[in-house]
């Protein structure tokens, strides 16, 4: 990352902004959506994913989501002259930008293709490494065919409303994780396994959930707007800079009701609901007309860990749902250092993913174990 000049791929951007640890949009969404069509990823996330990818000299690499071309240049440096990098993007403007910037920066050997990322690039396959710079809900069938056995795939995988950058090693018809990190990415075009259900007329309270999860907006709207909250606190405390994202991950290993609550500032100002732990992405449990979500309260009893995790719940089954969420919090807190393993098998494969909670996708099955 010291070798490749990031500013060379962001013409017109102030040097300070080019090296700030933040994403830089290079093309807005023509449909006016909240996310840009393409952007230069946060540098710390770029470095984290490259570390997950573990590129070796001479590797053949496929990148899905060309962006500015900067990441492809980094991959070219890592694999060296004996390797090869292919980068594809569905948008013609983005692909042209990447091609132009790579040529100007001296990375003319990178192969840039304008194409739907879901079909990959079979002409240069098989690949030792595959890296997706776009969010996905499943591993496309074509990628299975193009990743060499023993190869490594790193992708921002989204399930149950949250996203993790997962490093996966291929073993035949099975992909087994070797680490996962929190991240967020522009979703890939053409694949959508997620829904957003609005719970109030002003669209300030939303549930983000997978397609296989039934969410009754009408029942939940009445629950949230016309009932008081039931609160429960766990025994788990965290420090001011300590992450508690593992609560969601632990819950998804056993519970199909897990999703994500998104509460916009207007709802908090109007006090429509109690403040979630993370308003834009708090873990939640939804069951019919009842909802529970993660909260955090500053107690100050323990100066090293002054924040206590808890649950706020609404609806006829609020008390039960709150206790279920507390159980997930306790399970995470009592084994914070436990390393989760995500196993992905092809949907039409007889490969045994082992014991664990299975989430079925169109192309594959996800099994998370601890």
N, C-alpha and C positions, 0 to 999 in steps of 0.2 A: 504493500500500500504506500510505502515511501517511494517506490520506483515509478508507479503510474500516476501522472498528474491528473487529479480529479477535475481541476478547472478546465482542462483541455476538452472534456466531454460535456461541459456546461457553459458554452459560449454566452457572453453577456451577463453572467452571474458574478456578483461581487466576490472577490477572493475570500473574504471572511465567511460569506454565506456558503461558498463552495466547500469549505472545510469545516463548517459547523456540523455538529452531530444531529442532523435533521434531514428529512426527505426534501427533495426539490422536485416540484411538478414540472414536467416537460410538455405535457399535452393534457388539456382539460377534457372532461367528459362531454362529448357533443350533445348528450341527452340531458345535461344539466344535473347529473347526480352528485352526491356529496363527495365521491372519491374521484381523483383524476384518472384519466385513461392510462397514463404512464408516468412514472417518476423515477428519479434517482433515489435509491433506498438510503436509509440512515446508515452512515459509514460503520458504526459499531455493529449493526445487524449484518452488514456485508461481511465484515471480518469474522463475526461469529459463524455465519453459514459457510464461509470458506474453510474455517477450521473444522466444522462438521464434515465437510466434503472430503478432506484429507487427500488432496490431489498429489499424485506422484509423478515424477518426471516420465514423459512418454505416454501419459494417459490420453485417451480419446474422450472428449467431453462434449456433452450436449447441454446447452443452456436454453431454457424456455422462458421467454420474456426478455427481449434484447435491451429494453430501456435506452439508456444513453450510449451503451457500448462499453462503459467503464468496467463493469463486472467481467465482460468477456476479455478485456485487456488484462485484468488481474489473473484470470484463468490461463491466458496465454503465457504469462510470466511464470506461473506455477508449473505448467506442464512442459514448457520449454520447446526448443526447436524440433525435438523428436516426437512431440505430441500434436494434437489437433483439437481446435475448438470450433464447434458449430453453434450458432446462436440464431434462434427463430423468434419471430413476432408476427402476430396476425395483422397488425396495423401497418400500412404502407409507409406512412409518415415516420413512425417510430423506427421501422427497419431502415429506412433511408438515412435518418439521423444517425443511428448506430453505425451504419456502413461508412458514412462520411467522417464521423469523428474517429473511428478506428483507423481509417486511411490516413487522416491528418496526423494522428499520434504515432504512426509507424507500425500498426498491427494489421497490415493488409492480408496476412495469411488466415485471419479469422474468417470463417465462412458464415455470412449473414444471409438468412432466408426469410422472405415474407411468406408466412404460412400459419395456419391454425396450429397452435401449440399442442392441441390434444392428439394430433396425428404424429407428432415428433418429426424426425428426419431420418427415415430408413436408409437413404442413400449413403450415409456415413456411418451407419451402425455396423457392429455392436459398439456400445459405449462402456468404458470403464467407470465413468462418473456421469451423473445427470443432476442438474441443479435447476430447480424451478424458482423463478423470481416473481411468481404470481400465486395467489391463494387458490387452493383446490379442496374439493370435498371428497375426492376419490383419486385413486391411481388409474389413469387411463389405460385401456387394454393395450394400445400401441406401445406404451412405454415398457410394459412387461417384455414385449418382443425385442425391444431395442437395447435394454440394459443387459449387459453380459452377466452370466452367473458368477457370483462373487463380487459384482459391481456394487457401487454405492449410489444411492439416490437421496438427495436432500430436497425437501419440499415443505412449504408452509401448508400444513394439513389442517383443515377446519372440521371440527365435529362438535356437536352439542353447544354451538354458539361461540366457541373460543378457537384460537389458532395457535398451533405449536410448529416451530421449525423442527422437523423430525429427520434424523439421519437414519437411513434404512440400508441394510445389507441384503442382497438377494441370495437366497438359497433355494434354487429351483422355483417352485410355485409359491414360495413364501418370502416375504420381506420382514426382517426382524430389526427393531430399532436399536440404535447404539447412541442414545442420547436425544433429548428434545429440549427446546428452549422456547420461551414466550416470544411471539412476534406478531406483526400485522402486515398484510399485503393487499394490494389491489387484486380483486378476484379475477381469475381467468375467464375469458369470454367463451361462452358455449357450454359451460358446465355449471349447474346450479343445484345444489342439494339442500338449500336453506331457505327458510321463510321468515318474514318479519310480520308479527301480528301486533297491531296497534290497540292499546287498551283504553285510550281516552280520545275524545273528539278533537282535541288540539294536537294529537300525535306527539305527545311529550313523554309517554310511557309505552315502552315496546318490549315484546318478548322476541328474542332471536332464537330460532329453533330449527332442527332438522326436519326434512320433509316427512319422515316417518313418525313424527311426534304430533299428536293431536292437541291443539290449543284452542279452547273455546273463548273467543274474544268477548262475546256478549256476557257470558257467565263471569269471566274475570273482571270485566269493566264494572259490573254491579258490586262485585266483591271488594274491589279496590276503593271505589268512590263512596260507598255507603256503609262500610264496616270499619271498625277500629282495628288497629294492629295488635297482634299478640307478640310479645317480645320474650326471647329466651337468650341466656348467655351461656357460653361454653366455659371451660376451664383454661382454654388456650389463650396465651398472650403473645404479642409480637412487638418487636422494636420498631422505632420510627422509620427505619430504612429496610425493614425485613419484609420479604415477599410472602404473600399468602395465596399465590395463584395455584399452589398445589392442592388446595381444597377442592377446586373444580376438577382437577385431574383425578384425584382420589375418588370423588363422587361418581365420575363417569365409569369407573371400573366396575361398579355394581348396580347403578341406578339409571333406568331409562327415562326418568322424569327430569334429568338435569338439562338446563338450558341457560340462557343468559338474559338478564334484565338490563335494559338501557333506559335511564331516566334523564331527561334533558333538564337544564337549569330552570326552565319555567315551571316545571312540576315541583321542583324543590322549593322554589320561591313561594308557590301557592300552597305548599305543605300538603300536596295530594297524597304523598306517601312518606314514610320515614326514610331518612337518607340512607341509601345503600352504601356498602363499603367502598365500591368503585362505581359511581353513577353510570359510566358508559359501558361497563362490562362486569357486572356482579354476577357470580354464580347464583342460580335460582333453581327451585323445584316447583314444577307445575303439575297439579293433579286435579283435573276437572275444573271446579269453581274455586279452587284454593291455590294459594301461591305463597312460597317462602323464599327469602333471599338473604344473602350474607350482609351483616352489618359489622361495624367496628366502633367501639366506644373507648374513649380515653378515661381510664380509671386513676392512673397515677400511683397505684399501690407499689408496683415494681418499677423503679427508675430505668432499668435496662429494657424492660418490656412493658411499657405503660398502656398498650392498647389491647383491649379484650375483644375477641371475636364472638359474634352472636348471630341471631336470626330474627328477622321480622316476618310475620306471616299474617295472611288475610284469608277470610273465608270460613265455611263451616268446619273444615278440617285443619284450621290454622295451627292449633296446638300440636297435633300429631305431625304435621308437616314440618313445623319448627323443630321438633325433637329429632326428626329424621335428618334435617340439615345439621343440627348440633352433633349428631352421631358421626356424620361425615367430617365435620371439623375436628372432632376428637380423634378420629382414625388417622387423619393427616397429622395432627399435632403430636400424637404418640409415636409416630414413625416418620419424622420430617426428612430424615436422610435416606429413606427407602427409595430405590431407583425403579421407576415404572418401566415396563417393557411393552411396547406396542408391536403386535404381530399382525401382518396383513397377508391374507391369502386370496388367491383368485376365486371369484364367485363360483366358477365352474370346475374348481380343483378339488381333488380328494385329499389334499394335504391337510394334516391334522395340526391345527393352530394351538392345541393344548387346552387345558382348562382355563376358564375365564369368562368374562362378560363379553358377548359378541354384539357388535353393531353392524347390521347388514347394509351394504352399499350396492349400487347397480353393478359395479365391476368387481367388487371385492368384499371381504369381511374383515372387520377390525376387532382385535381382541386385546384388551388392556389388562395386564396382570402386575402384581407386586411381589 
